[in-house]
Amino acid sequence: MKYHNKKIIRDGETFDSIKEYKRWCELSLLQRGGIITNLRRQVKFVLIPAQYEPDTVGKRGGIKKGKLIERECSYIADFVYNTGIDCIVEDTKGVKTKDYIIKRKLMLFIHGIRIKEV
């Protein structure tokens, strides 16, 4: 249990908090009403790709893939949807951790996306 949030399961889907589930219900209604479109949950954005050692030529002439040095760093948005031509990336926030703040800044810098915090 992170930051006193209780995971809940509704309609076979797991939500990190009651607040996130309530927001999903609101957005689902907006989509049914035609106000928003293309509503998605848990959308991954790669901020820094995985980094590998260079590939090498093996003893038999084949290419040997380089060893993983650093795993990728990604941000997973709670919700992504469209309002007309705009794509909205939304996060249901209770506590803004240092990791989240850095990822929010990277989303703006790398993808040009400002995260809407609810």
C-alpha positions in Angstrom: 0.0 0.0 0.0 1.7 3.1 -1.2 0.8 6.5 0.3 -2.3 5.0 2.0 -3.9 4.3 -1.3 -6.0 1.1 -1.5 -5.9 -0.8 -4.8 -9.4 -1.7 -5.9 -10.7 -4.0 -8.6 -13.8 -3.0 -10.6 -15.1 -4.7 -13.8 -12.0 -6.9 -13.9 -9.6 -3.9 -13.9 -7.2 -2.9 -11.1 -7.0 0.7 -10.1 -4.2 2.1 -7.8 -6.7 4.2 -5.8 -10.3 5.0 -5.3 -9.6 8.5 -6.7 -8.2 7.0 -9.9 -11.3 4.7 -10.2 -13.6 7.7 -9.7 -11.8 9.6 -12.4 -12.0 6.7 -14.7 -15.8 6.6 -14.2 -16.0 10.4 -15.0 -13.9 10.0 -18.1 -15.9 7.0 -19.3 -19.1 9.1 -19.0 -17.4 11.9 -21.0 -16.5 9.4 -23.7 -20.0 7.9 -23.8 -21.3 11.5 -24.2 -18.9 12.2 -27.1 -17.0 14.9 -25.3 -13.7 13.0 -25.3 -12.5 10.1 -27.5 -9.9 7.3 -27.6 -9.8 6.9 -23.8 -7.0 4.6 -22.7 -5.5 3.6 -19.3 -1.9 2.9 -18.2 -0.2 4.2 -21.4 3.6 3.9 -21.4 5.9 6.7 -22.7 9.6 5.9 -23.0 11.7 8.7 -21.5 15.1 7.2 -21.8 15.6 4.1 -23.9 17.5 1.0 -22.6 21.2 1.3 -23.1 23.4 -1.6 -24.3 27.1 -2.3 -24.9 27.9 -2.3 -28.6 27.1 -5.4 -30.6 30.1 -7.5 -31.4 30.9 -10.1 -34.1 31.0 -13.6 -32.5 33.7 -16.3 -33.1 31.5 -17.9 -35.8 30.8 -14.6 -37.6 27.3 -13.9 -36.2 26.3 -10.8 -34.4 26.4 -11.0 -30.6 24.0 -8.5 -29.0 25.6 -6.1 -26.5 24.9 -6.6 -22.8 22.2 -4.4 -21.2 23.9 -1.6 -19.2 20.8 0.4 -18.1 17.1 -0.5 -18.4 14.7 2.0 -20.0 13.1 4.8 -17.9 9.5 5.2 -18.7 6.4 7.1 -17.5 3.0 5.3 -17.3 0.1 7.7 -17.6 -3.1 6.9 -15.7 -5.2 8.1 -18.6 -4.7 9.4 -22.2 -7.6 10.7 -24.3 -8.5 13.2 -27.0 -10.5 16.3 -26.9 -10.9 17.3 -30.5 -7.4 17.6 -31.9 -5.7 17.7 -28.5 -4.3 14.7 -26.8 -4.5 14.9 -23.0 -2.2 12.9 -20.7 -3.6 12.8 -17.2 -2.3 11.5 -13.9 -4.4 11.1 -10.8 -2.1 12.5 -8.1 -2.2 12.3 -4.4 1.5 12.7 -3.5 4.0 14.2 -6.0 7.2 12.1 -5.5 10.6 13.2 -6.6 10.6 10.5 -9.2 7.2 11.7 -10.6 8.4 15.3 -10.8 11.5 14.3 -12.8 9.4 12.2 -15.1 6.9 15.0 -15.5 9.8 17.3 -16.6 11.1 14.7 -19.0 7.7 14.2 -20.6 7.6 17.9 -21.3 11.2 18.0 -22.5 11.3 14.9 -24.6 7.7 14.5 -25.8 6.5 18.1 -25.5 3.6 16.9 -23.3 2.4 18.6 -20.2 0.8 16.2 -17.8 -2.6 17.2 -16.5 -2.7 16.5 -12.8 -6.1 15.7 -11.2 
